[in-house]
Amino acid sequence: MERYLGVDRKAAMDPAMLRLGPVTNLELFQYSAPDQRRGMPRNSDWGGHHLAFHVEDMDEAVAYLRAQPGVRMLGEPQPLEAGSTRGDSWVYFLSPWGMRLELIRMPPGMSYERETTTRLYRPGGR
């Protein structure tokens, strides 16, 4: 732990490996350590971060999360009406342990695709 991760030598971790669809693997680690700081960084803090999950139906995803104990939505879905990501919508939420997460819906044919050959990867090749 000390040599390879730069944490207290008595730190312990409990991993969880998740498969999200056919190509995305996610590793989650929960640590305990004698010198552990328990405050979750905000997105704007050094070390701040979040995970975003692409959804096909924003309303259905938000309704599902609202029904989950301990999940707190941070506002309402925000549609982007201008710029290269016009048509996108997003909303942040807090997990029961305080991590910031995001739902994002990016419909086919994003406006930037009219100006470049770059295309957004879509699960299932859509």
C-alpha positions in Angstrom: 0.0 0.0 0.0 2.7 2.5 1.0 5.1 1.8 -1.9 2.6 1.3 -4.8 -0.3 3.6 -3.8 1.3 6.2 -1.6 -1.1 5.6 1.3 -0.7 4.5 4.9 0.9 1.0 5.1 -2.1 -0.2 7.3 -4.6 0.9 4.7 -7.0 -1.8 3.4 -9.2 -1.8 0.3 -12.4 -3.6 -0.7 -12.7 -3.7 -4.5 -15.9 -4.1 -6.6 -15.7 -4.8 -10.3 -18.6 -3.8 -12.5 -19.3 -4.4 -16.1 -21.5 -1.8 -17.8 -22.6 -3.1 -21.1 -20.4 -5.1 -23.5 -17.3 -2.8 -23.4 -17.1 -0.7 -20.2 -15.5 -2.1 -17.1 -15.5 0.0 -13.9 -13.4 -0.7 -10.8 -14.5 0.8 -7.5 -12.4 0.7 -4.4 -13.4 1.5 -0.8 -10.5 2.2 1.5 -10.0 2.3 5.2 -6.8 3.8 6.7 -5.7 5.2 10.0 -5.0 8.6 8.4 -8.1 8.7 6.2 -9.8 12.0 5.4 -13.5 11.6 5.1 -14.5 14.7 3.2 -15.6 14.2 -0.4 -14.0 16.7 -2.7 -16.3 18.9 -4.8 -15.8 19.0 -8.6 -14.0 22.3 -8.2 -11.5 21.0 -5.6 -8.1 19.5 -6.3 -8.8 15.9 -6.8 -12.4 16.6 -7.5 -14.0 14.3 -10.0 -17.3 12.7 -11.1 -18.5 9.8 -13.2 -21.0 10.3 -16.0 -23.4 7.7 -17.2 -25.0 7.9 -20.6 -28.7 7.3 -20.6 -31.2 6.9 -23.4 -34.2 8.2 -21.5 -33.4 11.0 -19.1 -36.9 11.2 -17.5 -36.9 7.5 -16.8 -33.4 7.5 -15.3 -34.1 10.5 -13.1 -37.4 8.9 -11.9 -35.5 5.8 -11.0 -32.8 7.7 -9.0 -35.4 9.7 -7.2 -36.8 6.5 -5.9 -33.5 5.3 -4.5 -32.8 5.8 -0.8 -30.0 8.2 -0.1 -29.7 9.6 -3.6 -30.1 13.3 -3.9 -30.7 15.0 -7.2 -28.8 18.3 -7.7 -31.5 20.2 -9.6 -33.3 19.2 -12.8 -32.0 18.0 -16.1 -30.5 20.8 -18.1 -30.9 20.8 -21.8 -28.2 22.5 -23.9 -29.8 24.7 -26.5 -26.8 26.3 -28.2 -23.3 25.4 -29.2 -21.5 22.3 -30.4 -23.3 20.0 -27.9 -26.9 21.4 -28.6 -29.4 18.7 -27.8 -27.4 17.2 -25.0 -29.0 17.2 -21.5 -27.4 16.5 -18.1 -28.1 16.4 -14.4 -25.8 15.8 -11.4 -26.7 13.8 -8.3 -25.1 12.7 -5.1 -24.7 9.0 -4.2 -25.6 7.8 -0.7 -21.9 8.1 0.2 -21.6 11.6 -1.2 -19.9 11.1 -4.6 -21.0 13.4 -7.4 -22.3 11.5 -10.4 -23.9 12.7 -13.6 -26.5 11.5 -16.0 -26.0 12.6 -19.6 -28.1 12.1 -22.7 -26.5 12.9 -26.1 -28.9 12.3 -28.9 -27.7 11.0 -32.3 -26.6 13.7 -34.7 -25.0 16.2 -32.3 -24.6 19.6 -33.8 -20.8 19.4 -33.9 -21.0 16.5 -36.3 -22.1 18.9 -39.1 -18.7 20.6 -38.8 -16.3 17.6 -38.4 -15.9 13.9 -39.2 -15.5 13.1 -35.5 -18.4 11.1 -34.2 -19.5 10.3 -30.6 -19.1 6.7 -29.6 -22.5 5.1 -28.9 -23.0 1.9 -27.0 -24.4 -0.7 -29.4 -22.9 1.2 -32.4 -25.9 3.5 -32.6 
